[in-house]
Amino acid sequence: MKQVRAYRYRIRPTTEQKENLERTFGCARFVFNKLLEEKLEHYKLTKKTLKNTPAHLKKEFPWLKEVDSLALCNAQIHLERAFKNFFRDPGKVGFPRFKSRKWSKRTYTTNCVNRNLRLEGNLLRLPKVGWVKVVLHRQIPENCELKSVTVRRMPSGKYYVSFLCEYERNVVLVEPRQKNVVGLDFSMKSLFVPSEGESPEYPRFFRKSLEKLSRAQRKLSRCQKGSRNREKQRKRVAILHEHIANQRKDFLHKLSAQIANAQDAVCVEDLDMKAMSSALHFGKSVHDNAWGFFLRMLEYKLGDRGKALVRIDRMFPSSKKCSSCGAVRKTLTLSERTYICPECGNVMDRDVNAARNIRTEGLRILFAG
């Protein structure tokens, strides 16, 4: 079975190459905005959708020929996908918006056609840009076929590329053993509480850097708009945000790999993190934990090893149910951190009790299917 996977690396372009990349970013953004404008005007007149391409724009704006043509084609594809996603689920996905040139995160995608994209050693050949130095911190597997490359400039000013590769996936499914199945209950303090073992003690990187980030942000707010000092300070704030994100990503990658190697299956609760972040001023703690990001990592790493991630319905009473006798309490406030069963008298930590209930329910789903 063929699947795709992305590999992300940092690149170090020269000054001339940076100018070419910035030109491509701008042209891709221009094409996206121009095609969106044409669609809106056509719909106002005819009440029908317009299938337009960037071909006619090159006649009107000849400078579009200076950049990679596939980058412009992908801008059109991204716009069509944005409309498709909106009409499929208008309540969840917003209407396509114009892209601002002031947005500091810029990107474009180009496809691999007739070996126009080549990776030789630590050098990547990009159309209309040339050979760019890549920081290869890990090797791409030999059985992967390169399909496309996405170039991205972060707000910190660093450039990255993402290689989208197709490969043949041959996974041997692991028969789960009951003793190697763990339940994880979400915890704002330690990321999660397992049904057996110790919590990972999440470092809470954002909280640790909050004071330093606040000082940098206050200094940015005092800088005069349009000045060089403001741009320098904006980059300092962006670098600090990127550092926090990289710390979090590194920790979650290592933790998810450790769990995927040790367990045959992992059971978790399917929580609504967006609703949780907006309730009771929990926003910073919920976003700092990045629970959803952690689950995505855990799911694909378990899948690569032939293992399963079992999601429990969010309406399942994991906290109110006794993991010993199965009795369900009618009420349980958030301040009660110790679970006391009114039926059997079981006394234990609230989160551990919930994790064991999640594991029991996950085992039922796993072996019933």
PATIKOL-260125 format. One line per field, with one value per residue (C-alpha): residue number from 0; residue in three letters; chain; x, y, z. Coordinates in nm, 4 decimals. Layout:
N
num (NUM:...);
residu (Ala:...);
chaine (A:...);
xx (X:...);
yy (Y:...);
zz (Z:...);
//
This chain:
369
num (0:1:2:3:4:5:6:7:8:9:10:11:12:13:14:15:16:17:18:19:20:21:22:23:24:25:26:27:28:29:30:31:32:33:34:35:36:37:38:39:40:41:42:43:44:45:46:47:48:49:50:51:52:53:54:55:56:57:58:59:60:61:62:63:64:65:66:67:68:69:70:71:72:73:74:75:76:77:78:79:80:81:82:83:84:85:86:87:88:89:90:91:92:93:94:95:96:97:98:99:100:101:102:103:104:105:106:107:108:109:110:111:112:113:114:115:116:117:118:119:120:121:122:123:124:125:126:127:128:129:130:131:132:133:134:135:136:137:138:139:140:141:142:143:144:145:146:147:148:149:150:151:152:153:154:155:156:157:158:159:160:161:162:163:164:165:166:167:168:169:170:171:172:173:174:175:176:177:178:179:180:181:182:183:184:185:186:187:188:189:190:191:192:193:194:195:196:197:198:199:200:201:202:203:204:205:206:207:208:209:210:211:212:213:214:215:216:217:218:219:220:221:222:223:224:225:226:227:228:229:230:231:232:233:234:235:236:237:238:239:240:241:242:243:244:245:246:247:248:249:250:251:252:253:254:255:256:257:258:259:260:261:262:263:264:265:266:267:268:269:270:271:272:273:274:275:276:277:278:279:280:281:282:283:284:285:286:287:288:289:290:291:292:293:294:295:296:297:298:299:300:301:302:303:304:305:306:307:308:309:310:311:312:313:314:315:316:317:318:319:320:321:322:323:324:325:326:327:328:329:330:331:332:333:334:335:336:337:338:339:340:341:342:343:344:345:346:347:348:349:350:351:352:353:354:355:356:357:358:359:360:361:362:363:364:365:366:367:368);
residu (Met:Lys:Gln:Val:Arg:Ala:Tyr:Arg:Tyr:Arg:Ile:Arg:Pro:Thr:Thr:Glu:Gln:Lys:Glu:Asn:Leu:Glu:Arg:Thr:Phe:Gly:Cys:Ala:Arg:Phe:Val:Phe:Asn:Lys:Leu:Leu:Glu:Glu:Lys:Leu:Glu:His:Tyr:Lys:Leu:Thr:Lys:Lys:Thr:Leu:Lys:Asn:Thr:Pro:Ala:His:Leu:Lys:Lys:Glu:Phe:Pro:Trp:Leu:Lys:Glu:Val:Asp:Ser:Leu:Ala:Leu:Cys:Asn:Ala:Gln:Ile:His:Leu:Glu:Arg:Ala:Phe:Lys:Asn:Phe:Phe:Arg:Asp:Pro:Gly:Lys:Val:Gly:Phe:Pro:Arg:Phe:Lys:Ser:Arg:Lys:Trp:Ser:Lys:Arg:Thr:Tyr:Thr:Thr:Asn:Cys:Val:Asn:Arg:Asn:Leu:Arg:Leu:Glu:Gly:Asn:Leu:Leu:Arg:Leu:Pro:Lys:Val:Gly:Trp:Val:Lys:Val:Val:Leu:His:Arg:Gln:Ile:Pro:Glu:Asn:Cys:Glu:Leu:Lys:Ser:Val:Thr:Val:Arg:Arg:Met:Pro:Ser:Gly:Lys:Tyr:Tyr:Val:Ser:Phe:Leu:Cys:Glu:Tyr:Glu:Arg:Asn:Val:Val:Leu:Val:Glu:Pro:Arg:Gln:Lys:Asn:Val:Val:Gly:Leu:Asp:Phe:Ser:Met:Lys:Ser:Leu:Phe:Val:Pro:Ser:Glu:Gly:Glu:Ser:Pro:Glu:Tyr:Pro:Arg:Phe:Phe:Arg:Lys:Ser:Leu:Glu:Lys:Leu:Ser:Arg:Ala:Gln:Arg:Lys:Leu:Ser:Arg:Cys:Gln:Lys:Gly:Ser:Arg:Asn:Arg:Glu:Lys:Gln:Arg:Lys:Arg:Val:Ala:Ile:Leu:His:Glu:His:Ile:Ala:Asn:Gln:Arg:Lys:Asp:Phe:Leu:His:Lys:Leu:Ser:Ala:Gln:Ile:Ala:Asn:Ala:Gln:Asp:Ala:Val:Cys:Val:Glu:Asp:Leu:Asp:Met:Lys:Ala:Met:Ser:Ser:Ala:Leu:His:Phe:Gly:Lys:Ser:Val:His:Asp:Asn:Ala:Trp:Gly:Phe:Phe:Leu:Arg:Met:Leu:Glu:Tyr:Lys:Leu:Gly:Asp:Arg:Gly:Lys:Ala:Leu:Val:Arg:Ile:Asp:Arg:Met:Phe:Pro:Ser:Ser:Lys:Lys:Cys:Ser:Ser:Cys:Gly:Ala:Val:Arg:Lys:Thr:Leu:Thr:Leu:Ser:Glu:Arg:Thr:Tyr:Ile:Cys:Pro:Glu:Cys:Gly:Asn:Val:Met:Asp:Arg:Asp:Val:Asn:Ala:Ala:Arg:Asn:Ile:Arg:Thr:Glu:Gly:Leu:Arg:Ile:Leu:Phe:Ala:Gly);
chaine (A:A:A:A:A:A:A:A:A:A:A:A:A:A:A:A:A:A:A:A:A:A:A:A:A:A:A:A:A:A:A:A:A:A:A:A:A:A:A:A:A:A:A:A:A:A:A:A:A:A:A:A:A:A:A:A:A:A:A:A:A:A:A:A:A:A:A:A:A:A:A:A:A:A:A:A:A:A:A:A:A:A:A:A:A:A:A:A:A:A:A:A:A:A:A:A:A:A:A:A:A:A:A:A:A:A:A:A:A:A:A:A:A:A:A:A:A:A:A:A:A:A:A:A:A:A:A:A:A:A:A:A:A:A:A:A:A:A:A:A:A:A:A:A:A:A:A:A:A:A:A:A:A:A:A:A:A:A:A:A:A:A:A:A:A:A:A:A:A:A:A:A:A:A:A:A:A:A:A:A:A:A:A:A:A:A:A:A:A:A:A:A:A:A:A:A:A:A:A:A:A:A:A:A:A:A:A:A:A:A:A:A:A:A:A:A:A:A:A:A:A:A:A:A:A:A:A:A:A:A:A:A:A:A:A:A:A:A:A:A:A:A:A:A:A:A:A:A:A:A:A:A:A:A:A:A:A:A:A:A:A:A:A:A:A:A:A:A:A:A:A:A:A:A:A:A:A:A:A:A:A:A:A:A:A:A:A:A:A:A:A:A:A:A:A:A:A:A:A:A:A:A:A:A:A:A:A:A:A:A:A:A:A:A:A:A:A:A:A:A:A:A:A:A:A:A:A:A:A:A:A:A:A:A:A:A:A:A:A:A:A:A:A:A:A:A:A:A:A:A:A:A:A:A:A:A:A:A:A:A:A:A:A:A:A:A:A:A:A);
xx (0.0000:0.1438:0.1429:0.2962:0.5121:0.6762:1.0353:1.1224:1.4706:1.6234:1.7891:2.0534:2.0018:2.2432:2.1407:2.0562:1.8585:1.6641:1.5603:1.4393:1.2467:1.0858:0.9872:0.8237:0.6424:0.5056:0.3985:0.2219:0.0385:-0.0501:-0.1932:-0.3963:-0.5463:-0.6096:-0.7874:-0.9950:-1.0925:-1.2002:-1.4064:-1.5893:-1.6638:-1.7857:-2.0109:-2.1687:-2.2597:-2.3646:-2.4161:-2.1920:-1.8416:-1.5544:-1.2856:-0.9960:-0.6240:-0.3103:-0.2350:-0.4128:-0.2446:0.0997:-0.0100:-0.1277:0.1596:0.4748:0.6873:0.5020:0.7145:1.0268:0.9293:0.8515:0.5289:0.4381:0.4365:0.1639:-0.0322:-0.0213:-0.1532:-0.4593:-0.4915:-0.4771:-0.7522:-0.9745:-0.9159:-1.0062:-1.3412:-1.4044:-1.3389:-1.5646:-1.8628:-1.8153:-1.8315:-1.9181:-1.9670:-1.6173:-1.4097:-1.4097:-1.4500:-1.1218:-0.9540:-0.7057:-0.3432:-0.1677:0.1871:0.2436:0.2056:0.5594:0.5101:0.5371:0.5262:0.4961:0.4805:0.6347:0.5999:0.8597:0.8357:1.1120:1.3690:1.3335:1.3687:1.6840:1.8508:2.2185:2.4106:2.3241:2.2226:1.8673:1.7933:1.4895:1.3508:1.4484:1.6463:1.9338:2.1225:2.0396:2.2269:2.0125:2.0827:2.0239:1.9888:1.8451:1.8451:1.5356:1.4752:1.5921:1.2550:1.0827:0.9833:0.9912:0.6545:0.6702:0.8620:0.7179:0.9449:0.8562:0.9979:0.9190:0.8520:1.2007:1.3516:1.4633:1.3911:1.2673:1.1729:0.9304:0.9800:0.6563:0.7600:0.5599:0.6656:0.5436:0.4229:0.4492:0.3385:0.3050:0.0099:0.0945:-0.1533:-0.2146:-0.1445:-0.3589:-0.0619:0.0904:-0.2128:-0.2104:-0.4780:-0.3845:-0.5955:-0.5257:-0.3696:-0.2941:-0.0109:0.1787:0.0304:-0.1243:-0.1672:-0.1176:-0.3233:0.0040:0.3361:0.4440:0.3383:0.5923:0.6054:0.5659:0.8114:0.5505:0.7870:0.5557:0.5021:0.8772:0.9454:0.6393:0.8230:1.0973:0.8384:0.6324:0.9349:1.0177:0.6557:0.6319:0.9497:0.8025:0.4834:0.6893:0.8808:0.7721:0.5812:0.7819:1.1171:1.4182:1.4255:1.0676:1.1561:1.4574:1.2471:0.9701:1.2247:1.3482:0.9919:0.9425:1.2684:1.1583:0.8194:0.9910:1.2305:0.9389:0.7631:1.0799:1.1287:0.7714:0.7976:1.1243:0.9824:0.6598:0.8431:1.0678:0.7830:0.5489:0.8274:0.8994:0.5327:0.4931:0.7939:0.6815:0.3059:0.0991:-0.1986:-0.2790:-0.6270:-0.7145:-1.0265:-1.1525:-1.1676:-1.2846:-0.9660:-1.1025:-1.3951:-1.1671:-0.9248:-1.2047:-1.3460:-1.2364:-0.9304:-0.7501:-0.6367:-0.2631:-0.2283:-0.4245:-0.2365:0.0997:0.0405:-0.0446:-0.2441:-0.3880:-0.0414:0.0881:-0.1942:-0.1235:0.2403:0.1438:-0.1094:0.1247:0.4124:0.1886:0.0607:0.4155:0.4741:0.1482:-0.0111:-0.3336:-0.4498:-0.7996:-1.0119:-1.2843:-1.6030:-1.5873:-1.9267:-1.7865:-1.7908:-1.4221:-1.3885:-1.7199:-1.6980:-1.5261:-1.2453:-1.2879:-1.6617:-1.7998:-2.0370:-2.0943:-2.1213:-2.3897:-2.1743:-1.8004:-1.6651:-1.3373:-1.1879:-1.2240:-0.8841:-0.9421:-1.2064:-1.4129:-1.6575:-1.9900:-2.0536:-1.7298:-1.5350:-1.2507:-1.0204:-0.7650:-0.6332:-0.9003:-0.6797:-0.5465:-0.9029:-1.0014:-0.6977:-0.7849:-1.1448:-1.0162:-0.7925:-1.0800:-1.3111:-1.0328:-0.9735:-1.3426:-1.3421:-1.0116:-1.1039:-1.4691:-1.3594);
yy (0.0000:0.3364:0.6261:0.9730:1.1313:1.4719:1.5325:1.8831:2.0367:2.3773:2.5372:2.8092:3.0074:3.2767:3.6423:3.6076:3.2889:3.4607:3.7299:3.4620:3.2841:3.6094:3.6839:3.3414:3.3888:3.7211:3.5891:3.2875:3.5195:3.7576:3.4743:3.3415:3.6871:3.7648:3.4347:3.4784:3.8297:3.7005:3.4233:3.6675:3.9124:3.6305:3.4924:3.8335:3.8640:3.5090:3.3347:3.0565:2.9469:3.0249:2.7688:3.0071:2.9354:3.1543:3.1154:3.4372:3.6327:3.5790:3.7734:4.0658:4.0476:3.9234:3.9298:3.6158:3.4234:3.4946:3.2437:2.8719:2.8101:2.5108:2.7372:2.9455:2.6332:2.5144:2.8524:2.7868:2.4319:2.5641:2.8143:2.5448:2.3255:2.6150:2.6591:2.2853:2.2662:2.5641:2.4277:2.0844:2.2159:2.5917:2.5872:2.4563:2.5979:2.9690:3.1329:3.1777:3.5076:3.7295:3.6824:3.9849:4.0776:4.1824:3.8230:3.7197:3.3455:3.2817:2.9616:2.8067:2.4505:2.3060:1.9571:1.7107:1.6910:1.5608:1.5714:1.9466:1.8766:1.6910:1.6218:1.5374:1.5109:1.8184:2.0267:2.0732:2.2004:2.4294:2.5604:2.9242:2.9299:2.6867:2.4606:2.5407:2.4040:2.1757:2.0878:1.7102:1.6149:1.2788:1.0862:1.0326:0.6558:0.5204:0.3631:0.7051:0.8793:1.2594:1.4096:1.7767:2.0322:2.3110:2.6057:2.8115:3.1219:3.1429:3.4719:3.4371:3.4694:3.1047:2.9041:2.5438:2.2865:1.9974:1.6977:1.5124:1.1532:0.8499:0.5085:0.1517:0.0753:-0.2844:-0.2968:-0.6158:-0.5806:-0.6509:-0.8623:-0.6535:-0.8194:-0.7058:-0.6344:-0.4035:-0.1756:0.1574:0.4202:0.7896:1.0554:1.4168:1.6292:2.0014:1.9668:1.6657:1.6265:1.2896:1.0395:0.6729:0.3811:0.2184:0.3899:0.7494:1.0697:1.2303:1.5625:1.7906:2.0864:2.3497:2.5365:2.8321:2.9005:2.8934:3.1470:3.3633:3.6352:3.6650:3.6652:3.9347:4.1648:4.1190:4.1803:4.4977:4.6303:4.5572:4.7484:5.0606:5.0613:5.3023:5.1342:5.1049:5.1563:4.9261:4.8742:4.7478:4.4959:4.3770:4.3383:4.1627:3.9074:3.8583:3.7837:3.5440:3.3614:3.3201:3.1792:2.9409:2.8262:2.7411:2.5530:2.3571:2.2624:2.1363:1.9465:1.7784:1.6662:1.5312:1.3454:1.1656:1.0886:0.9559:0.7377:0.5966:0.5046:0.3620:0.1347:0.0110:-0.0429:-0.2599:-0.0210:0.3136:0.4199:0.7898:1.0015:1.1965:1.5398:1.8723:2.0717:2.3900:2.3989:2.3103:2.5924:2.8512:2.7341:2.8513:3.0414:2.7197:2.8508:2.8892:2.5564:2.3622:2.5150:2.4780:2.1027:2.0551:1.7392:1.7125:1.7500:1.4778:1.2400:1.2915:1.2025:0.9010:0.7794:0.7748:0.6248:0.3472:0.2917:0.2557:-0.0206:-0.2021:-0.0890:0.0960:0.4176:0.3624:0.6747:0.6629:0.8643:1.1952:1.1244:0.8154:0.8847:0.8080:1.0400:0.9573:0.5806:0.3647:0.1595:-0.1054:-0.1843:0.0096:0.2336:0.5806:0.8886:1.1417:1.4475:1.5086:1.8631:1.9676:2.0529:1.6918:1.5464:1.2217:0.9766:0.8154:0.5483:0.5589:0.1892:0.0006:0.2710:0.2743:0.5741:0.6727:0.9607:1.0995:1.0985:0.7467:0.6234:0.7900:0.6442:0.2920:0.3365:0.4568:0.1514:-0.0858:0.0729:0.0724:-0.2994:-0.3651:-0.1749:-0.3294:-0.6912:-0.6493:-0.5281);
zz (0.0000:-0.1049:0.1383:0.1562:0.4236:0.4604:0.5707:0.6872:0.6706:0.7097:0.4053:0.3898:0.0652:-0.0514:-0.0735:-0.4424:-0.3805:-0.1007:-0.3492:-0.5912:-0.3141:-0.1987:-0.5590:-0.5856:-0.2546:-0.3769:-0.7176:-0.5636:-0.3251:-0.6107:-0.8245:-0.5304:-0.4600:-0.8281:-0.8942:-0.5785:-0.6897:-1.0319:-0.8738:-0.6480:-0.9310:-1.1599:-0.8871:-0.8231:-1.1920:-1.2786:-0.9406:-1.0739:-0.9792:-1.2153:-1.3098:-1.3780:-1.4151:-1.3898:-1.7651:-1.8710:-1.5913:-1.7471:-2.0578:-1.8493:-1.5996:-1.7830:-1.4639:-1.3498:-1.6042:-1.3965:-1.1258:-1.1141:-1.3102:-1.0915:-0.7851:-0.9532:-1.0487:-0.6889:-0.5729:-0.7914:-0.6521:-0.2963:-0.3765:-0.5290:-0.2247:0.0060:-0.1735:-0.1674:0.2061:0.2701:0.0757:0.2318:0.5899:0.6055:0.9819:1.0510:0.7639:0.6872:0.3459:0.1500:0.2352:0.0556:0.1603:0.3043:0.2062:0.5678:0.6837:0.7794:0.7183:0.3445:0.1434:-0.2008:-0.3376:-0.6530:-0.8013:-0.9200:-1.3028:-1.5328:-1.2528:-1.2032:-0.8278:-0.7324:-0.4014:-0.4367:-0.1123:0.0916:-0.2120:-0.3439:-0.6917:-0.7022:-1.0356:-1.1069:-0.7783:-0.8299:-0.5928:-0.2301:0.0712:0.2898:0.6534:0.6336:0.9993:0.8871:0.5626:0.3485:0.3019:-0.0343:-0.1196:-0.1148:-0.4385:-0.4280:-0.5306:-0.4330:-0.2280:-0.0141:0.0635:0.3681:0.5327:0.9013:1.0884:1.2398:0.8906:0.8666:0.5516:0.5499:0.2866:0.3228:0.0934:0.0201:-0.0540:-0.1624:-0.0384:-0.0265:0.3231:0.4393:0.8010:1.0001:1.2377:1.6005:1.7940:2.1087:2.4394:2.7291:2.9532:2.6895:2.6533:2.8382:2.8995:2.8998:3.0710:2.9697:3.2446:3.2269:3.4766:3.3394:2.9852:3.0753:3.3570:3.2559:3.3875:3.4992:3.5656:3.6189:3.4472:3.2097:3.4025:3.1034:3.1296:3.0252:2.7967:2.7288:3.0986:3.1631:2.8865:2.9552:3.1483:2.8868:2.6094:2.7858:2.8132:2.4457:2.3451:2.5569:2.3968:2.0534:2.1370:2.2203:1.8905:1.6208:1.3400:1.0210:1.1926:1.1649:1.5400:1.5308:1.2593:1.4607:1.7745:1.5811:1.4656:1.8250:1.9377:1.6453:1.7253:2.0871:1.9805:1.7380:2.0114:2.2420:1.9627:1.8813:2.2480:2.2666:1.9373:2.0392:2.3740:2.2227:1.9441:2.1916:2.4321:2.1603:2.0164:2.3616:2.4159:2.0639:2.1163:2.4583:2.4065:2.1704:2.1863:2.3489:2.4628:2.4882:2.5286:2.2263:2.3928:2.2506:2.3175:2.1595:2.4025:2.6929:2.6103:2.6188:2.9533:3.2995:3.1665:3.0718:2.7312:2.7967:2.9752:2.7123:2.4185:2.5921:2.6321:2.2621:2.3370:1.9861:1.8306:2.0626:1.9637:1.5917:1.6509:1.8584:1.6014:1.3021:1.5036:1.6316:1.2772:1.1431:1.3964:1.3205:1.6460:1.7271:1.8915:2.0359:2.0870:2.3528:2.3078:2.4942:2.6562:2.8305:3.2109:3.2671:3.5678:3.7377:3.6981:3.9595:3.8037:4.0749:4.0872:3.7871:3.9858:3.8377:4.0572:3.9698:4.0394:4.0540:4.0756:3.9175:4.2581:4.3802:4.2947:4.4888:4.3694:4.6472:4.5355:4.7280:4.6553:4.7291:4.9136:4.6598:4.7197:4.4561:4.2524:4.0206:3.7070:3.7655:3.8072:3.4775:3.2970:3.4123:3.2957:2.9571:2.9315:3.0220:2.7647:2.5057:2.5609:2.5131:2.1807:2.0708:2.1257:2.0263:1.6831);
//
